[in-house]
Amino acid sequence: MDVVIVAESPTPDEPTRDIYFEVKKRGLGVRYVPLQRLSVKIYNGATVVETRRGPLSASVVVIRGLGYVIDSNVLMRRISTLRILEQSGAVAINPVDALVNCRNKLETIYTLSKHGIPVPPTVVTEDLYYGYMAAKEMGKVVLKPIQGSRGFGAMLFEDPEQAFQVMRTLLIARNPLYIQKYVEKPNRDIRIIVIDGRAIGCMYRVSSGWKTNIAQGAVGVACTLTPELEELAVKATDAMGLVYSGVDIGEGREGYAVFEVNASPDWRGFKQATGINPAVHLAEYIQRVVKK
């Protein structure tokens, strides 16, 4: 098998199907396997990753996420399983450690900042008083889950006293506080898809509210990809160690700010807005990897 695509869903979503069919068009052997069907067997000093059909062997493993809401034990098992597969010689797209880092918003924002990429002022803590004082200092803040996507669970506060009550509840439930200064921007942000060191296109995600996720009702509109935006998106992708990504950028009063770097971007809205299918570009990259 040349290529194995893995994800949590028993049925592949649209971007995963796009990748599957584009890879197949190029004459490569390709198979989809749900993450739950991957097992590790360690016998007599040998380790294999297999399914019910036997050992899994592939030149490339395309990892379309690790799962959304899952127990930490499940997450650790999946990470270890994919690392073993990667260390057996398969090229992971995206690399396992890069996927894990992008899943962690603290790790992401730290890495981007370390590489000189503009990000919103951010505080991450389990200290209620520290978080409360940070909210007072920042003024208008967004509280986010440290893991999450599509804007789920993100909350906007202008009153630090209201933020305090929510932060207190989060800490009682043993959730850390991820507090970010709200970036005043138009009713949109910019999503750029980067593949193999090149931005292939961008769109505005236009919303009537402050959340600009397509999953929250925002509408994708094609935009012009400027050299400055491309450089910023490619730099952010490289900083996170990714082959491909969806980079979310806000147009703040003081310039651009990178909000997120998505290691398994959903591109349905992007396809509709731009007419560009990222799977075509990704399959071309995969084909080059397999032929090496």
BABANU-34707 format. One record per residue (C-alpha): x negated, y, z; residue in three letters; residue number from 1. Coordinates in Angstrom, 2 decimals, decimal comma. Each point is the difference from the previous one (the first is absolute). Last residue first. Example, Ala and Ser with C-alpha at 12.3 -4.5 7.8 and 13.67 -1.06 7.14 Angstrom:
BEGIN
     east    north       up  rest   nr
   -13,67    -1,06     7,14   SER    2
     1,37    -3,44     0,66   ALA    1
% end
This chain:
BEGIN
     east    north       up  rest   nr
   -11,41     9,05    -3,78   LYS  292
     3,13    -0,94    -1,99   LYS  291
     2,23    -0,09     3,07   VAL  290
    -1,04     3,50     1,07   VAL  289
     0,61     1,48    -3,46   ARG  288
     3,47    -1,58    -0,11   GLN  287
     0,79     1,40     3,45   ILE  286
    -0,87     3,53    -1,18   TYR  285
     2,25    -0,36    -3,05   GLU  284
     2,74    -1,38     2,27   ALA  283
    -0,30     3,10     2,21   LEU  282
     0,37     2,33    -2,97   HIS  281
     3,12    -1,78    -1,26   VAL  280
     1,35    -0,38     3,54   ALA  279
    -0,06     3,80     0,40   PRO  278
     2,96     0,30    -2,41   ASN  277
     0,12     3,59    -1,25   ILE  276
     3,33     1,48    -1,14   GLY  275
    -0,67     2,93     2,34   THR  274
     3,13     0,36     2,13   ALA  273
     1,44    -3,51    -0,38   GLN  272
    -3,37    -1,67     0,46   LYS  271
    -0,81     2,14     3,06   PHE  270
     3,36    -0,80     1,59   GLY  269
    -0,67    -3,74    -0,38   ARG  268
    -3,59     0,36     1,16   TRP  267
    -0,04    -1,60     3,44   ASP  266
    -3,54     0,51     1,21   PRO  265
    -1,99    -2,83     1,59   SER  264
    -3,10     1,77     1,40   ALA  263
     1,83     3,25     0,70   ASN  262
    -2,20     2,97     0,84   VAL  261
     2,01     2,44     2,09   GLU  260
     0,36     3,68     0,85   PHE  259
    -2,79     1,65    -2,01   VAL  258
     0,05     3,78     0,40   ALA  257
    -0,19     2,54    -2,85   TYR  256
    -0,50     3,69     0,61   GLY  255
     0,41     2,41     2,89   GLU  254
     3,73     0,52    -0,49   ARG  253
     0,43    -3,75    -0,45   GLY  252
     0,61    -1,89    -3,22   GLU  251
     0,23    -3,54     1,38   GLY  250
    -1,74    -3,05    -1,44   ILE  249
     1,04    -3,66     0,00   ASP  248
    -2,51    -2,44    -1,53   VAL  247
     1,26    -3,26    -1,50   GLY  246
    -2,87    -2,45    -0,24   SER  245
    -2,22    -2,19    -2,13   TYR  244
    -3,42    -1,61     0,45   VAL  243
    -0,16     1,16     3,61   LEU  242
    -2,94     0,70     2,33   GLY  241
     1,82     2,64     2,06   MET  240
    -2,48     2,72    -0,98   ALA  239
     0,30    -1,07    -3,64   ASP  238
     3,75     0,55     0,03   THR  237
    -0,35     3,41     1,69   ALA  236
    -2,67     1,09    -2,51   LYS  235
     2,17    -1,16    -2,90   VAL  234
     2,99     1,97     1,31   ALA  233
    -2,02     3,18     0,65   LEU  232
    -1,76    -0,12    -3,37   GLU  231
     3,28    -0,60    -1,81   GLU  230
     1,68     2,90     1,80   LEU  229
    -2,83     2,40    -0,83   GLU  228
    -0,19    -1,15    -3,63   PRO  227
     3,75     0,73    -0,37   THR  226
     2,61    -2,71    -0,51   LEU  225
     3,11     1,75    -1,26   THR  224
     3,24    -1,14     1,59   CYS  223
     2,68    -2,60    -0,74   ALA  222
     3,07     0,18     2,25   VAL  221
     0,88    -2,68     2,57   GLY  220
     3,11     0,54     2,10   VAL  219
     0,02    -0,18     3,80   ALA  218
     2,66    -2,16     1,64   GLY  217
    -1,81    -1,36     3,05   GLN  216
    -1,50    -2,96    -1,91   ALA  215
    -1,40     2,52    -2,51   ILE  214
    -1,86     1,56     2,92   ASN  213
     0,03     3,80     0,25   THR  212
     1,23     0,45     3,56   LYS  211
     0,64     3,67     0,78   TRP  210
     3,46     0,07    -1,53   GLY  209
     1,44     0,71    -3,47   SER  208
    -2,78    -2,05    -1,53   SER  207
    -2,34     0,09    -3,01   VAL  206
    -2,73    -2,62    -0,37   ARG  205
    -2,26     1,66    -2,55   TYR  204
    -1,70    -2,40    -2,36   MET  203
    -3,51    -1,01    -0,98   CYS  202
    -1,90    -1,93    -2,63   GLY  201
    -2,76    -2,51    -0,73   ILE  200
    -2,51     1,30     2,56   ALA  199
    -3,30    -1,73    -0,66   ARG  198
    -2,47    -1,86     2,21   GLY  197
     1,33    -3,48    -0,66   ASP  196
     3,67     0,90     0,35   ILE  195
     1,38     3,18     1,61   VAL  194
     3,71     0,80     0,20   ILE  193
     0,77     3,55     1,09   ILE  192
     3,03     0,96     2,09   ARG  191
     0,51     3,74     0,57   ILE  190
     2,23     1,58     2,66   ASP  189
     3,32     1,75    -0,18   ARG  188
     2,32     2,52     1,65   ASN  187
    -2,80     2,58    -0,16   PRO  186
    -2,57    -0,14     2,81   LYS  185
    -0,47     0,79     3,68   GLU  184
    -2,25    -2,78     1,31   VAL  183
     1,37    -1,35     3,27   TYR  182
    -2,76    -0,54     2,55   LYS  181
    -0,38    -3,71     0,62   GLN  180
     0,63    -2,03     3,13   ILE  179
    -0,60    -3,76     0,12   TYR  178
     1,02    -1,06     3,52   LEU  177
    -0,68    -3,60     0,95   PRO  176
     2,93    -2,38     0,47   ASN  175
     0,31    -1,90     3,26   ARG  174
     3,82     0,22     0,24   ALA  173
    -0,45     2,37     2,96   ILE  172
    -2,44     1,91    -2,22   LEU  171
     2,61     0,48    -2,71   LEU  170
     2,57     1,20     2,51   THR  169
    -2,40     2,60     1,41   ARG  168
    -0,88     1,15    -3,51   MET  167
     3,71     0,45    -0,75   VAL  166
     0,55     2,12     3,12   GLN  165
    -3,15     2,03    -0,63   PHE  164
     0,96     0,72    -3,62   ALA  163
     3,23     1,54     1,26   GLN  162
    -2,01     2,19     2,37   GLU  161
    -2,49     0,82    -2,78   PRO  160
     2,83     1,59    -2,05   ASP  159
    -0,71     0,10    -3,76   GLU  158
     0,17    -3,75    -0,39   PHE  157
     0,03    -2,27    -3,10   LEU  156
     0,36    -3,78     0,30   MET  155
    -1,57    -2,85    -2,04   ALA  154
     1,58    -3,39     0,70   GLY  153
     0,20    -1,08    -3,64   PHE  152
    -1,77     2,44    -2,30   GLY  151
    -0,55    -2,62    -2,69   ARG  150
    -2,78    -1,64     2,02   SER  149
    -0,98    -1,18     3,43   GLY  148
    -2,78    -0,59     2,48   GLN  147
    -1,06     2,78     2,36   ILE  146
     3,70     0,83     0,24   PRO  145
     0,50     3,70    -0,71   LYS  144
     0,72     3,13     2,04   LEU  143
     0,05     3,16    -2,12   VAL  142
    -0,80     3,37     1,51   VAL  141
     1,01     3,65    -0,11   LYS  140
    -1,88     2,04     2,58   GLY  139
    -3,51    -1,46    -0,06   MET  138
    -0,96     1,19     3,50   GLU  137
     3,23    -1,08     1,64   LYS  136
    -0,16    -3,41    -1,73   ALA  135
    -3,61    -0,45     1,15   ALA  134
     1,00     0,90     3,56   MET  133
     2,72    -2,68    -0,08   TYR  132
    -2,39    -2,60    -1,41   GLY  131
    -2,59     0,66     2,72   TYR  130
     2,73    -0,16     2,67   TYR  129
     1,31    -3,29    -1,39   LEU  128
    -3,41    -1,69    -0,26   ASP  127
     0,20    -2,92    -2,45   GLU  126
    -1,74     2,04    -2,70   THR  125
    -0,34     0,90    -3,67   VAL  124
    -0,31     3,68    -0,94   VAL  123
     0,02     1,28    -3,58   THR  122
    -0,71     3,24    -1,86   PRO  121
     1,11    -0,68    -3,61   PRO  120
    -2,59    -1,46    -2,39   VAL  119
    -2,59     1,55    -2,35   PRO  118
    -2,57    -2,55    -1,30   ILE  117
    -3,52     0,54     1,32   GLY  116
    -0,91    -3,69     0,11   HIS  115
     0,35    -0,15     3,79   LYS  114
     3,46     1,55    -0,34   SER  113
     1,12    -2,79    -2,34   LEU  112
    -1,39    -2,69     2,29   THR  111
     1,63     1,49     3,10   TYR  110
     3,39     0,42    -1,70   ILE  109
    -0,07    -3,59    -1,23   THR  108
    -1,18    -1,56     3,26   GLU  107
     2,72     1,87     1,89   LEU  106
     2,64    -0,94    -2,59   LYS  105
    -0,81    -3,72     0,31   ASN  104
     1,38    -1,88    -3,02   ARG  103
    -2,70     1,65    -2,10   CYS  102
    -2,68    -1,58     2,19   ASN  101
     1,54    -3,47    -0,33   VAL  100
     0,26     0,28    -3,78   LEU   99
    -3,64     1,15    -0,20   ALA   98
    -1,05    -3,00     2,11   ASP   97
     1,86    -2,37    -2,33   VAL   96
    -1,37     1,38    -3,28   PRO   95
     2,76     1,23    -2,36   ASN   94
    -0,23    -1,97    -2,15   ILE   93
    -1,94    -2,90     1,50   ALA   92
    -2,70    -1,63    -2,15   VAL   91
     0,00    -3,71     0,83   ALA   90
    -3,29    -1,51     1,16   GLY   89
     0,86    -1,97     3,14   SER   88
    -0,50     3,22     1,98   GLN   87
     3,16     1,46    -1,55   GLU   86
     2,05    -3,08     0,86   LEU   85
    -1,37     0,04     3,54   ILE   84
     0,82     3,72     0,23   ARG   83
     3,53    -0,71    -1,25   LEU   82
     0,58    -2,62     2,70   THR   81
    -1,52     2,22     2,70   SER   80
     2,23     2,95    -0,92   ILE   79
     3,08    -2,21    -0,18   ARG   78
    -0,67    -1,60     3,37   ARG   77
    -0,69     3,37     1,62   MET   76
     3,26     1,43    -1,35   LEU   75
     2,00    -2,99     1,21   VAL   74
    -1,47     0,36     3,49   ASN   73
     0,66     3,76    -0,06   SER   72
     3,70    -0,64    -0,67   ASP   71
     1,36     1,30    -3,30   ILE   70
     1,89     2,98    -1,34   VAL   69
    -1,33     0,70    -3,50   TYR   68
    -2,01    -2,87    -1,43   GLY   67
    -3,65    -0,29    -1,03   LEU   66
     0,16     1,83    -3,31   GLY   65
    -0,12    -0,84    -3,70   ARG   64
    -3,26    -1,96     0,13   ILE   63
    -1,27    -0,84    -3,49   VAL   62
    -2,33    -3,00     0,30   VAL   61
    -2,49    -0,35    -2,82   VAL   60
    -2,18    -2,93    -1,13   SER   59
     2,43    -2,53     1,44   ALA   58
     0,01    -3,24     1,98   SER   57
     2,78    -0,95     2,36   LEU   56
    -0,29    -3,48     1,48   PRO   55
     3,10    -2,23    -0,19   GLY   54
     3,59     0,24    -1,20   ARG   53
     1,30     0,64     3,51   ARG   52
    -2,23     3,08     0,00   THR   51
    -3,71     0,23     0,63   GLU   50
    -2,83     1,98     1,50   VAL   49
    -2,98    -2,26     0,58   VAL   48
    -2,65    -0,35     2,68   THR   47
    -2,60    -2,78     0,20   ALA   46
    -1,91    -1,01     3,12   GLY   45
     1,80    -3,30     0,41   ASN   44
     3,46     1,51    -0,42   TYR   43
     1,16     3,63     0,15   ILE   42
     3,32     0,53    -1,78   LYS   41
     1,42     3,48    -0,53   VAL   40
     3,55     0,50    -1,25   SER   39
     1,53     2,32    -2,60   LEU   38
     3,74    -0,50    -0,42   ARG   37
     0,94     2,90     2,30   GLN   36
    -1,95     2,36    -2,23   LEU   35
     2,41    -0,71    -2,86   PRO   34
    -1,82    -1,42    -3,06   VAL   33
     0,22     1,33    -3,58   TYR   32
    -2,04    -1,74    -2,68   ARG   31
    -2,08     1,17    -2,95   VAL   30
    -2,05    -1,74    -2,70   GLY   29
    -1,37     2,68    -2,30   LEU   28
     1,09     0,41    -3,61   GLY   27
     0,13     3,79     0,07   ARG   26
     3,80     0,01     0,00   LYS   25
    -0,13    -2,01     3,26   LYS   24
    -1,81     2,86     1,75   VAL   23
     2,63     2,47    -1,20   GLU   22
     2,78    -2,39     1,08   PHE   21
    -1,30    -0,49     3,54   TYR   20
    -0,94     3,66     0,52   ILE   19
     3,47     1,19    -0,98   ASP   18
     1,57    -2,71     2,16   ARG   17
    -1,95     1,34     2,98   THR   16
     1,10     3,56    -0,83   PRO   15
     3,66    -1,17    -0,22   GLU   14
     0,14    -2,03     3,22   ASP   13
    -1,04    -3,67     0,12   PRO   12
     2,49    -2,41     1,62   THR   11
    -1,09    -1,83     3,16   PRO   10
    -1,19     3,42     1,23   SER    9
    -3,24     0,21     1,98   GLU    8
    -2,42     0,54    -2,85   ALA    7
    -2,59    -2,00    -1,93   VAL    6
    -1,08     0,07    -3,65   ILE    5
    -2,33    -2,76    -1,15   VAL    4
    -2,15     0,52    -3,09   VAL    3
    -2,25    -2,25    -2,09   ASP    2
     1,38    -3,40     1,00   MET    1
% end
